[in-house]
Amino acid sequence: MYRRNHTSFAIGLLSGVFLVAVFIGGAVSEKLWGLPFLKNLTGKETTSLVVDQRVVNEENVVTEVADKVSGAVVTVSYNKKTPVYEQYFLDPFGMFGGRRATGEMESEQVDIGSGFVVDAQGLVVTNKHVVSQGQPSDFKVVLKDDSEHQVEKIWRDPVNDLAILKISGDFQSIEMGDSDNLKVGNFVIAIGTALGEFRHTVTTGVVSGLGRGITAGDGFMGAEKLDNVIQTDAAINPGNSGGPLLNSAGQVIGVNVAVSAGANNIGFALPINVVKESLSNFNTTGQFDRPMFGVRYQMVSREQGILNNVPAGAYVVEVVPGSSAEAAGIVKGDIITQFEGKNVAEEKEGLAGLISKKKIGEKVEVEIYREKEMKKMTVELKGE
């Protein structure tokens, strides 16, 4: 016959109710989560160790973030005008007919994008492409409680796919995080008006990639070339454009710009630090008076440069007519290697990031590679 050891029995019993016994020098903690003392094998009382652990799971994080920020996430709606048509017939029997415009216009308020409040006095951030067409009077901002607020003014960033809308009132604002500290694999949450129909849709995912260069659009208002964006597998659909991409603390770390053409479960967002730079400039000047260099380019990495026997840098695909770059003599096919003494290929944000830190009217020294020769030139930065 077997005799069960009483000490073993006590520990086994406590394990049955999910108690974790903490041993210190062979002794069992006397007080653990309010349960009775256990003594060591000598029968003496031992020093207790209190463990206070909070288990946080994904569900808790998502619900807490959604509750915290939803009041600051908005829907951008547009007053869409369409012509009114009437039926007409060419024969008395009504067999041959068609439609013709009456000259009247019909208005319909449609949801076309998302945004979020960054200032309690009524400054809303969204994408430039969401409000690229029309006047301020054509747009309204809709809060989570379905209250509508007329857009009074729109400022569009000439460099980034960003815009600021002004509405009147006192609103809940959202906290901005730091996108420079992001790592691939970080948990993220997206909130927006999915498909231009389902307001305050919440989706989750991770940061899938950083520093991407894409041509992106939202299915409504066209597409645009964007550099240094955040890639995520959080579902971002048409209508999500301009909405926040958030971290687990409820801070905005990106502005959703919807999807790349042909993408499958891949969304993109502008880093919030780009937004903060634009807002800082806006708060100082009251405008997005950022300089425009005037080139469309594709980055050539060091490895690509070695394979093609050219230096790394920004390969100029197109020069905008009348731009700063054209005035300085930069042409298609040039590779911009240096900007104000900095190696363009080594900059995390590329040429666009270097230009964004400059002001209109500044003169900058650039170095280019053209026809197997390096050349230096001065570029005076103009506005849009």
TIDREN-926379 format. One record per residue (C-alpha): residue in one letter; x negated, y, z negated. Coordinates in nm, 4 decimals, padded with zeros to 6 digits. Example, Ala and Ser with C-alpha at 12.3 -4.5 7.8 and 13.67 -1.06 7.14 Angstrom:
<recs>
a  -01.2300  -00.4500  -00.7800
s  -01.3670  -00.1060  -00.7140
</recs>
This chain:
<recs>
m  00.0000  00.0000  00.0000
y  -00.1220  00.3469  00.0879
r  -00.1128  00.6325  -00.1630
r  -00.0712  00.9827  -00.0177
n  -00.3050  01.2482  -00.1600
h  -00.0948  01.5264  -00.3181
t  -00.3200  01.8029  -00.1857
s  -00.2973  01.6656  00.1692
f  00.0764  01.6319  00.1328
a  00.1101  01.9960  00.0261
i  -00.0916  02.1200  00.3235
g  00.0992  01.8962  00.5619
l  00.4295  02.0202  00.4280
l  00.3293  02.3829  00.4699
s  00.2099  02.3120  00.8252
g  00.5587  02.1877  00.8950
v  00.6868  02.5403  00.8419
f  00.4083  02.6906  01.0553
l  00.1916  02.8107  00.7667
v  -00.1732  02.8615  00.8546
a  -00.3847  02.7775  00.5504
v  -00.6992  02.9873  00.5219
f  -00.9926  02.8128  00.3551
i  -01.2631  03.0232  00.1882
g  -01.5573  02.8254  00.0541
g  -01.3416  02.5144  00.0344
a  -01.0569  02.6940  -00.1433
v  -00.7034  02.7433  -00.0150
s  -00.5610  03.0946  -00.0272
e  -00.3382  03.1337  -00.3284
k  -00.0901  03.3786  -00.1787
l  -00.0108  03.3621  00.1867
w  00.2947  03.5419  00.3229
g  00.4756  03.5178  -00.0106
l  00.4549  03.1364  -00.0398
p  00.3397  02.9674  -00.3648
f  -00.0272  02.9394  -00.4643
l  -00.2365  02.6419  -00.3597
k  -00.5436  02.5603  -00.5644
n  -00.8755  02.4148  -00.4623
l  -00.9748  02.0623  -00.5507
t  -01.1095  02.1691  -00.8941
g  -00.7702  02.3128  -00.9867
k  -00.9075  02.6659  -01.0145
e  -00.7363  02.9654  -00.8603
t  -00.9143  03.1113  -00.5600
t  -00.9573  03.4528  -00.3980
s  -00.6675  03.5247  -00.1613
l  -00.6924  03.6531  00.1949
v  -00.3865  03.8339  00.3318
v  -00.3438  03.8158  00.7076
d  -00.1224  04.0762  00.8774
q  -00.0795  04.0044  01.2463
r  00.1622  04.1542  01.4929
v  00.2384  03.9478  01.7981
v  00.2976  04.1639  02.1035
n  00.4257  03.9972  02.4149
e  00.4954  04.1223  02.7639
e  00.8692  04.1565  02.7038
n  00.8158  04.3858  02.4068
v  00.5763  04.6059  02.6042
v  00.8089  04.6445  02.9024
t  01.1192  04.7257  02.6993
e  00.9327  04.9702  02.4760
v  00.7763  05.1531  02.7718
a  01.1065  05.1662  02.9600
d  01.2837  05.3114  02.6534
k  01.0040  05.5598  02.5938
v  00.9702  05.7116  02.9426
s  01.3002  05.6566  03.1253
g  01.4307  05.9985  03.0240
a  01.1417  06.1585  03.2128
v  01.1752  05.9472  03.5297
v  01.3988  06.1028  03.7951
t  01.5612  06.0323  04.1288
v  01.5138  06.2773  04.4162
s  01.8256  06.3108  04.6317
y  01.8668  06.4835  04.9671
n  02.1667  06.6585  05.1217
k  02.1825  06.4723  05.4517
k  02.3799  06.6441  05.7279
t  02.5202  06.4478  06.0208
p  02.7426  06.5604  06.3119
v  03.1124  06.4656  06.3075
y  03.2342  06.2723  06.6135
e  03.5848  06.2136  06.7462
q  03.7301  05.9484  06.9749
y  03.8554  06.0462  07.3177
f  04.0140  05.8544  07.6066
l  04.0012  05.9014  07.9845
d  04.3260  05.7212  08.0696
p  04.6799  05.7333  07.9318
f  04.6606  05.3694  07.8234
g  04.3639  05.4284  07.5953
m  04.1499  05.1673  07.7662
f  03.8501  05.3818  07.8590
g  03.7130  05.6145  07.6003
g  03.4177  05.7208  07.3917
r  03.3015  05.9566  07.1159
r  03.2058  06.3216  07.1299
a  03.0731  06.5720  06.8775
t  03.3254  06.8105  06.7284
g  03.0640  07.0709  06.6397
e  03.1249  07.0158  06.2688
m  02.8676  06.8765  06.0258
e  02.9266  06.6248  05.7486
s  02.7168  06.6322  05.4290
e  02.6159  06.3338  05.2197
q  02.3898  06.3275  04.9127
v  02.1494  06.0333  04.9453
d  01.8721  05.9098  04.7155
i  01.5415  05.9186  04.9003
g  01.2700  05.8991  04.6345
s  01.1591  05.9101  04.2750
g  00.9574  06.1394  04.0494
f  00.8724  06.2204  03.6895
v  00.8758  06.5297  03.4683
v  00.5275  06.6556  03.3705
d  00.6351  06.9790  03.2023
a  00.9304  07.0225  02.9664
q  01.0207  07.3491  03.1421
g  01.1124  07.1619  03.4593
l  00.8111  07.0685  03.6738
v  00.8605  06.7370  03.8528
v  00.5893  06.5435  04.0391
t  00.6805  06.3396  04.3465
n  00.5245  06.2492  04.6831
k  00.4881  06.5139  04.9499
h  00.6395  06.2834  05.2110
v  00.9584  06.2534  05.0028
v  01.0268  06.6281  05.0382
s  00.8412  06.6956  05.3629
q  01.1583  06.7932  05.5491
g  01.4121  07.0570  05.4530
q  01.4423  07.3472  05.2126
p  01.4589  07.3401  04.8297
s  01.8361  07.3866  04.8499
d  01.8592  07.0486  05.0274
f  01.7229  06.8588  04.7261
k  01.8464  06.7702  04.3793
v  01.6793  06.5957  04.0867
v  01.8948  06.3353  03.9100
l  01.8128  06.2295  03.5529
k  01.8843  05.8935  03.3923
d  02.2105  06.0308  03.2441
d  02.3202  06.1099  03.6045
s  02.3044  06.4851  03.5473
e  02.2035  06.6694  03.8658
h  01.9689  06.9666  03.8821
q  01.9197  07.1823  04.1892
v  01.5611  07.2097  04.3132
e  01.4673  07.5779  04.3135
k  01.1205  07.5635  04.4628
i  00.8854  07.3125  04.6237
w  00.5057  07.3257  04.6324
r  00.3358  07.0766  04.8649
d  -00.0284  06.9722  04.8248
p  -00.2075  07.0091  05.1618
v  -00.4738  06.7520  05.0671
n  -00.2919  06.4790  04.8739
d  00.0491  06.3182  04.9162
l  00.1843  06.5174  04.6224
a  00.4510  06.7802  04.5635
i  00.5882  06.9689  04.2636
l  00.9583  07.0482  04.2307
k  01.0907  07.3228  04.0009
i  01.4200  07.2753  03.8207
s  01.5689  07.4770  03.5346
g  01.6262  07.3470  03.1845
d  01.4547  07.1745  02.8951
f  01.3516  06.8192  02.9726
q  01.1642  06.5185  02.8367
s  00.8174  06.5021  02.9895
i  00.5846  06.2090  03.0413
e  00.2316  06.1552  02.9107
m  -00.0503  06.1197  03.1644
g  -00.3247  05.8623  03.1134
d  -00.6735  05.8192  03.2611
s  -00.7000  05.6315  03.5912
d  -01.0819  05.6305  03.5800
n  -01.0680  05.3659  03.3068
l  -00.8547  05.1232  03.5066
k  -00.9793  04.7725  03.5740
v  -00.8541  04.5043  03.8083
g  -00.6148  04.2865  03.6112
n  -00.4747  04.5638  03.3890
f  -00.1013  04.5249  03.3211
v  00.1187  04.7920  03.4861
i  00.4866  04.8890  03.5010
a  00.6625  05.0725  03.7861
i  00.9900  05.2626  03.7495
g  01.1847  05.4194  04.0347
t  01.4881  05.4199  04.2630
a  01.4312  05.0974  04.4530
l  01.5562  05.0897  04.8129
g  01.7007  05.4390  04.7631
e  01.9935  05.2760  04.5863
f  01.9040  05.1161  04.2523
r  01.8038  05.3917  04.0115
h  01.5606  05.3276  03.7255
t  01.4552  04.9863  03.8508
v  01.1723  04.8469  03.6363
t  00.9119  04.6097  03.7840
t  00.5877  04.4732  03.6435
g  00.2538  04.3476  03.7684
v  -00.1187  04.4044  03.7450
v  -00.3789  04.6250  03.9091
s  -00.4762  04.4134  04.2109
g  -00.7465  04.6405  04.3511
l  -00.9073  04.9830  04.3191
g  -01.0541  05.2354  04.5608
r  -00.8450  05.1219  04.8580
g  -00.8046  05.3233  05.1771
i  -00.4692  05.2653  05.3485
t  -00.2067  05.4009  05.5827
a  00.1082  05.3927  05.3705
g  00.4740  05.4895  05.3915
d  00.8028  05.4250  05.2169
g  01.0242  05.3244  05.5068
f  01.2125  05.6560  05.5072
m  00.9782  05.9456  05.5776
g  00.6896  05.8025  05.7812
a  00.3308  05.7147  05.6900
e  00.0095  05.8852  05.5865
k  -00.3610  05.8048  05.5524
l  -00.4576  05.7782  05.1860
d  -00.7956  05.7167  05.0235
n  -00.8948  05.5751  04.6838
v  -00.5524  05.4408  04.5907
i  -00.4577  05.1829  04.3272
q  -00.3311  04.8504  04.4596
t  -00.0740  04.6592  04.2539
d  00.1514  04.3571  04.2875
a  00.4287  04.5320  04.0912
a  00.7240  04.5484  04.3305
i  00.7314  04.8942  04.4919
n  01.0071  04.9369  04.7474
p  01.1335  05.2164  04.9723
g  01.2739  05.4784  04.7353
n  01.0062  05.4158  04.4700
s  00.7849  05.6826  04.6276
g  00.6877  05.9496  04.3765
g  00.7765  05.7393  04.0728
p  00.5312  05.6579  03.7931
l  00.3009  05.3594  03.7628
l  00.2475  05.3152  03.3886
n  00.0128  05.1338  03.1548
s  00.1239  04.9341  02.8506
a  00.1068  05.2500  02.6346
g  00.3680  05.4236  02.8515
q  00.1178  05.6627  03.0104
v  00.1297  05.7389  03.3815
i  -00.1829  05.6103  03.5547
g  -00.0590  05.6458  03.9134
v  00.2051  05.7926  04.1454
n  00.3697  05.5261  04.3587
v  00.3428  05.5815  04.7341
a  00.5372  05.2679  04.8337
v  00.3959  05.0074  05.0680
s  00.1581  04.9643  05.3566
a  00.3183  04.8591  05.6843
g  00.3437  04.4794  05.6921
a  00.2490  04.4435  05.3243
n  00.3805  04.1485  05.1246
n  00.4019  04.1974  04.7474
i  00.1433  04.4764  04.7666
g  00.2149  04.8300  04.6486
f  -00.0038  05.1366  04.6185
a  -00.0276  05.4391  04.3907
l  -00.2291  05.7611  04.3843
p  -00.4575  05.7751  04.0763
i  -00.3176  06.0055  03.8089
n  -00.6534  06.1828  03.7723
v  -00.6068  06.3159  04.1267
v  -00.2681  06.4472  04.0150
k  -00.4189  06.6068  03.7043
e  -00.6763  06.7906  03.9170
s  -00.4001  06.9161  04.1467
l  -00.1877  07.0245  03.8492
s  -00.4820  07.2039  03.6925
n  -00.5338  07.3955  04.0144
f  -00.1608  07.4639  04.0392
n  -00.1374  07.5912  03.6808
t  -00.4284  07.8274  03.7470
t  -00.3247  07.9674  04.0831
g  00.0452  07.8859  04.1112
q  -00.0266  07.7153  04.4419
f  -00.1938  07.4068  04.5834
d  -00.4586  07.6244  04.7456
r  -00.6965  07.3361  04.8067
p  -00.9479  07.3556  05.0924
m  -00.9076  07.1369  05.3993
f  -01.2285  07.0084  05.5565
g  -01.0507  06.8956  05.8702
v  -01.1682  06.5446  05.9580
r  -01.0148  06.2012  05.9608
y  -01.2811  05.9497  05.8710
q  -01.3608  05.5895  05.7899
m  -01.6212  05.4963  05.5308
v  -01.9287  05.3052  05.6499
s  -02.0757  05.0975  05.3677
r  -02.4460  05.0337  05.3208
e  -02.4048  04.6769  05.4491
q  -02.2106  04.7913  05.7560
g  -02.4732  05.0564  05.8200
i  -02.7556  04.8025  05.8141
l  -02.5720  04.5725  06.0552
n  -02.5103  04.8601  06.2988
n  -02.8439  05.0367  06.2445
v  -02.6786  05.3557  06.1184
p  -02.6729  05.5234  05.7758
a  -02.3858  05.4784  05.5302
g  -02.1354  05.7604  05.4993
a  -01.8084  05.8967  05.6380
y  -01.7702  05.8146  06.0075
v  -01.5673  06.0914  06.1746
v  -01.2752  05.9438  06.3688
e  -01.1051  06.2764  06.4477
v  -01.1690  06.6475  06.3992
v  -00.8663  06.8719  06.3396
p  -00.8558  07.1637  06.5882
g  -00.9211  07.5004  06.4211
s  -01.0483  07.3369  06.1017
s  -01.3557  07.4109  05.8922
a  -01.5317  07.1048  06.0335
e  -01.4715  07.2095  06.3943
a  -01.5947  07.5629  06.3266
a  -01.9163  07.4210  06.1796
g  -01.9786  07.2024  06.4860
i  -01.8888  06.8592  06.3490
v  -01.7628  06.6270  06.6233
k  -01.6055  06.2847  06.6574
g  -01.8642  06.0111  06.6060
d  -02.0725  06.1989  06.3485
i  -02.1488  06.0249  06.0195
i  -02.1414  06.2600  05.7213
t  -02.4064  06.1249  05.4832
q  -02.4612  06.4105  05.2367
f  -02.2245  06.6699  05.0878
e  -02.3824  06.9355  04.8668
g  -02.6773  06.7033  04.8035
k  -02.4579  06.4073  04.7015
n  -02.4622  06.0759  04.8826
v  -02.1104  06.0405  05.0289
a  -02.1256  05.6591  05.0427
e  -02.2052  05.6351  04.6714
e  -01.9156  05.8551  04.5594
k  -01.6234  05.6570  04.4175
e  -01.3645  05.8850  04.5808
g  -01.5622  05.9320  04.9027
l  -01.5654  06.2530  05.1024
a  -01.2098  06.3431  04.9998
g  -01.3074  06.3417  04.6325
l  -01.6031  06.5736  04.6923
i  -01.3919  06.8187  04.8927
s  -01.1150  06.8202  04.6297
k  -01.3532  06.9750  04.3762
k  -01.4195  07.2780  04.5991
k  -01.2275  07.6024  04.6542
i  -01.1124  07.7873  04.9615
g  -01.3853  08.0181  05.0919
e  -01.6777  07.8209  04.9488
k  -01.9696  07.7340  05.1764
v  -02.1073  07.3827  05.1469
e  -02.4172  07.2168  05.2917
v  -02.3584  06.8856  05.4677
e  -02.5914  06.6440  05.6384
i  -02.4752  06.4408  05.9369
y  -02.6142  06.1603  06.1526
r  -02.5722  06.2140  06.5272
e  -02.7439  06.0337  06.8151
k  -03.0152  05.8821  06.5935
e  -03.0961  06.2170  06.4336
m  -03.0140  06.3750  06.0981
k  -02.8817  06.7332  06.1063
k  -02.7921  06.9838  05.8363
m  -02.5144  07.2375  05.8721
t  -02.3121  07.4814  05.6624
v  -01.9346  07.4488  05.6458
e  -01.7096  07.7294  05.5194
l  -01.4020  07.5718  05.3681
k  -01.0647  07.7031  05.4861
g  -00.7125  07.6507  05.3594
e  -00.4479  07.4435  05.5289
</recs>
